[in-house]
Amino acid sequence: MRIYITSSFLLLALTACVQPVNNTAKVVPENAVSMRGELAREARINNQQAFSPASVTEHYRHTPVITLDQYARNLVHELMANHHRVEEQAMVAVTDLAFIDTDLQQGSVFTNHLSEAIIYDLHLFGVPVLDFKVTDYIRVTEKGDFVLSRDFSELSAELPIKYVVTGTATHHRAGIMLNARLIQIDSKRVISAARTFVPAAVYNAILQQHSDATLKLKQG
């Protein structure tokens, strides 16, 4: 008899578990209603602030921005399509891409940054890059400690460079056209070539940053 009663209780418990959910209206607590109203009010405020200048600035601060590095990577990927023609472990140097409407002897903050980005991506490809701007010593000054220099007299006259990445840049109304090439020094042979187009917004962003930094250094 005791076993029968226990089984009955188990049967009733299982039956209760499979009963359909009661669809009658539930009583919502007053604090839940006020919470919903507060959330709706905050949503309206957020929508109004979404178009304020400060919020737009904050948006771009947290949004990935396409930089010149992306276009430098495009050039390197295309140049390395013919990488099998380059002698393994042969040193490669990277120079500035000069604007085509100059005497090809003028660099800029744009071309400087581009060459640095190309060096970075060549290194990722495993290409042995030689930095010819490195001196034979570390210059210790009050402004900092440096090993790089643009003074020719401080640099080595002879370096084991076999190939060089160079090219030209052309101004366009919508941006800058870049033509890069990998050249074998001794024969002047073009091993590979690459081309990409940098939008004006990316180009102007670099120049604007440089201009702002220059203005900050001026004294009244």
Summary of the structure (lengths in Angstrom):
residues: 220
radius of gyration: 32.6
end to end distance: 103.0
largest distance: 109.2
contacts: 502
relative contact order: 0.13
helix: 46%
strand: 24%
